[in-house]
Amino acid sequence: MLFLVKMLMRNKGGRDMDPLQVSMTGVRMGERFLLVGCYDRALLSGLAAKVGLSGTSALAAFDEEQAKRAAKVGAKIGALIETHPVSDHTLPFDSDHFDMVVVDDTTGAFAALTSEARAGYLRDARRTVRRGGRIELVEGTVTRAAGYDALGEMEAAGFKPVRVLAERDGFRFLEGLRTS
């Protein structure tokens, strides 16, 4: 019980509790994660800090601005974040490499891509995540595009089952598993 109280209280000089969007991913120490897109610095910072030195933090950057943002985040928290540019709707990572893929759609930028582009990135995310691994798409509810069916697109990419984990504090969290 004391441990729980200490976790919930902010210690002098201690870290704040993780932002909701980081906690909802369930990323753990030592895991290998890939962030697709980098719009929310708190998301990248929290995920990279969670996996620690024993894990792997990687970013698929859509543009140079995202790569620079990741470099600043890494320098600030003292984490190595492997950053690679994406092109042709493919992710430049080996198959079965990551435990988890997180898609940052907090600004609606992922939803704003063409349906073909989104489908390509989601299929490639499935390729890069190991069997038994998972994907989480973090949407900003204010910026969510009308008619965009993220769950349907995740399922069409081969993630099964897919589900909405929660919708809270301006975010919607969707999860899918790679079972085969």
C-alpha positions in Angstrom: 0.0 0.0 0.0 2.8 2.4 0.8 4.3 1.7 -2.6 1.1 2.7 -4.3 0.8 5.9 -2.2 4.4 6.8 -3.1 3.7 6.2 -6.8 0.7 8.4 -6.7 2.3 11.2 -4.8 4.9 13.5 -6.4 8.1 13.2 -4.6 10.4 16.2 -4.2 12.7 16.1 -7.2 10.8 13.0 -8.6 9.1 12.6 -11.9 5.5 13.6 -12.5 3.2 10.7 -13.3 3.1 9.7 -16.9 0.7 11.6 -19.2 -2.4 9.6 -20.0 -1.3 9.0 -23.6 1.9 7.3 -22.3 0.2 5.2 -19.6 -2.4 3.9 -22.0 0.2 2.3 -24.3 1.4 0.0 -21.6 4.9 0.2 -22.8 7.4 -1.4 -20.4 11.1 -1.3 -19.5 13.2 -3.2 -22.0 10.7 -3.3 -24.8 11.3 -2.2 -28.4 8.8 0.3 -29.6 8.3 2.3 -32.8 6.5 5.6 -32.9 5.0 6.4 -36.3 4.9 10.2 -36.6 5.9 12.6 -33.9 3.4 15.3 -33.1 3.1 14.9 -29.3 6.4 15.5 -27.5 5.1 14.2 -24.2 4.2 10.9 -25.9 7.6 10.3 -27.4 9.4 11.5 -24.3 7.3 9.3 -22.0 7.7 6.2 -24.2 11.4 6.6 -24.6 11.8 7.1 -20.9 9.7 4.0 -20.1 11.7 1.5 -22.2 15.0 2.8 -20.7 18.5 1.9 -21.7 17.6 -1.8 -22.0 14.9 -1.1 -24.6 14.8 0.4 -28.1 13.1 3.7 -29.0 12.6 4.3 -32.7 10.7 6.9 -34.7 9.4 6.8 -38.3 9.6 10.5 -39.1 7.3 11.9 -41.9 9.5 15.0 -42.2 12.7 16.7 -41.0 10.8 18.7 -38.4 9.7 15.5 -36.7 13.3 14.2 -36.8 14.5 17.4 -35.1 11.8 17.2 -32.5 12.8 13.6 -31.7 16.5 14.7 -31.4 15.5 17.5 -28.9 13.4 15.1 -26.9 16.2 12.5 -26.8 18.7 15.1 -25.7 16.4 16.4 -23.0 15.6 13.1 -21.4 19.0 11.4 -22.1 17.6 8.7 -24.4 18.8 7.4 -27.7 15.9 7.6 -30.2 16.6 6.0 -33.6 15.0 8.2 -36.2 14.4 7.2 -39.7 12.6 9.0 -42.5 9.6 7.2 -44.1 8.8 7.2 -47.8 6.6 5.3 -50.2 4.2 4.3 -47.4 6.8 1.9 -46.0 8.6 1.8 -42.7 12.4 1.4 -42.9 12.7 -1.3 -40.2 13.2 -5.1 -40.2 10.2 -7.4 -40.0 9.3 -8.7 -36.5 11.6 -6.2 -34.9 9.3 -4.3 -32.4 7.2 -5.3 -29.4 4.9 -2.4 -30.0 4.1 0.2 -32.6 2.4 3.4 -31.6 0.8 5.7 -34.2 0.7 9.3 -33.1 -2.5 10.8 -34.6 -2.9 13.3 -31.8 -3.1 16.2 -34.3 -5.2 14.4 -36.9 -2.2 14.3 -39.3 -2.3 10.5 -39.8 -6.0 10.5 -40.5 -5.5 13.3 -43.0 -3.2 11.1 -45.1 -4.9 9.4 -48.1 -6.6 6.1 -47.3 -3.9 4.3 -49.4 -1.1 5.9 -47.4 -2.7 5.0 -44.1 -3.3 1.4 -45.3 0.3 1.1 -46.4 1.7 2.4 -43.1 -0.6 0.1 -41.1 0.3 -3.0 -43.1 4.0 -2.1 -42.7 3.5 -1.6 -39.0 2.1 -5.1 -38.8 5.2 -6.4 -40.6 7.6 -4.7 -38.2 5.9 -5.8 -35.0 6.6 -9.3 -33.8 4.0 -12.0 -33.5 2.1 -11.4 -30.3 3.1 -7.7 -30.5 0.6 -4.9 -30.6 -0.2 -1.6 -32.2 -1.8 1.4 -30.5 -3.2 4.4 -32.4 -3.5 7.5 -30.2 -6.0 9.9 -31.7 -6.8 13.4 -30.7 -10.6 13.5 -30.4 -10.9 17.1 -31.3 -8.9 16.6 -34.5 -10.4 13.3 -35.6 -11.5 13.3 -39.2 -15.2 12.7 -39.8 -15.8 9.3 -41.5 -12.3 8.0 -40.7 -12.6 4.4 -39.4 -9.3 3.7 -37.7 -10.5 0.4 -36.2 -11.6 -0.9 -39.7 -8.3 0.1 -41.2 -6.3 -1.5 -38.4 -8.3 -4.7 -38.9 -7.9 -4.6 -42.7 -4.1 -4.3 -42.2 -4.2 -7.7 -40.4 -4.4 -6.7 -36.7 -6.9 -8.9 -34.8 -8.6 -8.3 -32.5 -8.9 -4.5 -32.6 -10.7 -2.5 -30.0 -11.1 1.0 -28.5 -9.4 0.9 -25.2 -10.7 4.3 -23.9 -11.7 7.8 -24.9 -10.7 10.4 -22.3 -9.2 13.8 -21.8 -9.2 14.6 -25.5 -7.7 11.3 -26.7 -9.0 8.0 -28.1 -6.9 4.9 -27.7 -7.2 2.0 -30.2 -5.3 -1.2 -29.9 -4.7 -4.2 -32.2 -2.7 -7.4 -31.9 -0.6 -9.3 -34.4 -1.7 -12.9 -33.8 -0.1 -14.5 -36.8 
